[in-house]
Amino acid sequence: MMNTFLQSVLDAYDFPETLLGAVHYGQGHINDTYCVICQPQEGDCIRYILQGLSTAAFPDHEALMANFIGITRYLREKVISAGGDPNRETLSLVKTKDGKDYYTDHSGKVWRLMPFVEGTDCIQKATPELFEASARAFGKFQWLLQGYPAQTLHETIPHFHDTEDRLRKLKAAIAAAPLTKTAECQAEIDFVLQRESDCSVALQAMRRGILPLRVTHNDTKLNNILIDRQTGEGICVIDLDTTMPGLSINDFGDSIRFGANHSAEDEKDLSKVNFDIALYEVYTRGFLEGAQGSLTDAELEYLPWGARLMTLECGIRFLTDYLEGNHYFHIRYPEQNLDRCRTQFKLVRDMEEQFIQMQQIVARYAAGS
């Protein structure tokens, strides 16, 4: 039996056939997501995705939905002009009974309804083939949105990939933390401070006009791509709530940070934590293939920096949270954020040692794109 509250949300929409119900769907931890199922008189069931947006993660829902609406409408036009299928290659919204793009309930929570993209899977663990498929999809995302005025987008999470700001917050956390706690992670603190200038590399290039502002997804993990069940290709980028103005190298770099290694994020044995240059090559090949020459020469030059900086930044965030008392990231044990920090810094060190090779790989595939 459906609860009364959810029923009131569903009543805001005019479903074309018999509404059978709604069930929790997916493995997301931010928004409330349901699969809504309708039964036509003939044929298979029709499904939709209903999402209630998190007020904690995204307090400015109007800004978030303005981004979502603008981006998806633009993507739809681009997919159509490229001869693709907009119903499968981009998200879209189902309007409410009163013609609005989303519904706001009595508590102020925003709900959106989207057609279900059938024949696809959301994969949690990558094979090299799926990693490359996700790279092509995120590269194509850049290609499709290259003409979108990124400066018109709202920052749904201000300073999200502002590595300088992350460094400032770490320094504040160091100053406020007990000496016993800072002594425990002095090696990690020193690691960051020795790379203080690195934190400004990409931002200085942006401020000097070397790196262009782009529409960036900012959460480029495999599970934010819908994989076509028949072809194994990534056909639709989802979870657009963190899509903001940013740098393409950050989207590339966050994928590398997450996918080009085989260890758990909180692995205690750092001998098991290694940057996989072969997976880096696989992703680079796919990303540049999907981007179809839309990246500038400077962006190509800075792609390896994107990998280093996103990994360093993530480690800084874990270390900051540990020093502040573990109030941001969920933990299962008190030192988990410190363990997470150490894995990221191990990957950074590996990348530094293989940086020339990383640059050569980008140059090789850029020349062929």
NORDARA-V737902 format. One line per field, one symbol per residue. phi: phi as a letter, one per 20 degrees, with the letter a starting at -180 (. if undefined). psi: psi as a letter, one per 30 degrees, with the letter a starting at -180 (. if undefined). burial: # if it has 24 or more other C-alpha atoms within 12 Angstrom, else .. A space follows every 10 residues. Layout:
phi=???
psi=???
burial=???
This chain:
phi=.effffffff ffddffcfee qbcgbndfdd eedcdedcdf fcnffddcdd cdfffffcfe fffffffgff fffffgffff fenedffddb fbdefffene fbddefenfe ccccffefmc cdeeceegff ffffffffff gfffefeffg fefeefcgmf defffffgff fffffeffff ffffcfffff gfffdgfffd gffffffemf dffcfcfmbe egfdceeffe emefdbedle fefbfadfff ffffffgede bdeffdgeef feebfefffg fgfggfffff flmeefgfff fegffgffff ffffffffff fffeomddef cdbgefffff gfffffffff fffdffffff fffffffee
psi=kkleeeeeee fflikfakje aklkkaglgd ljklkkkkjl ekallkllkk kkkkfeeifi eeeeeeeeee eeeeeeeeee fggajffffl llkklleggl flkkafffkk kkkkkkjlgl kjkfkkleee eeeeeeeeee eeeegffkje ffkkjfjkhe hjeeeeeeee eeeeeflkee eeeeheeeee eeefgefeff eeeeeeegge klkljkegih leggkkkkee fgkkfkkaig fgklkakefe eeeeeeeefh lgllfgkejf ffjkkjfeee eeeeeeeeee fhgfkleeee efeeeeeeee eeeeeeeeee eeffghfekk lflegeeeee eeeeeeeeee eefgeeeeee eeeefeff.
burial=.....#..## .##.#...#. ##........ ########.. .....##### ###....#.. ########## #########. .....##### ####...... ####....## ########.# ###..#.### ########## ######.#.# ..#####..# ####.##.## #.##...... ##..#..##. .#..##.### ###....... ########## ########.. .######### ########## ########## ###.###..# ..#####.## ########## ##.###.### ########## ########## #####...#. ....###### ########## ##.##..##. ###.##...
